[in-house]
Amino acid sequence: MATLELDNETTALLSEMAENEHTTLAQLANRLLIECLEDWQDARAADKAYQRIVDGDAKILSWDEVKAGLYDMDN
């Protein structure tokens, strides 16, 4: 558990949003933080994948290769 110190404007906006969504301020803040952190993790993974492509350490597949691989997984 952590305690956050927010400015008045941010607190007011979060309170308004929580009220509109019929949830508590703590639940809303937790959900929003999780969404933000998940987005950050996704962006970091995408950056790493892109860097592997740039470095030549990853193979880029054509759509036909992807489809063939998906078909193989079904059988």
Secondary structure as GFF3:
##gff-version 3
##sequence-region A 1 75
A	DSSP	alpha_helix	8	20	.	.	.	ID=ss1
A	DSSP	alpha_helix	25	54	.	.	.	ID=ss2
A	DSSP	alpha_helix	63	74	.	.	.	ID=ss3
###
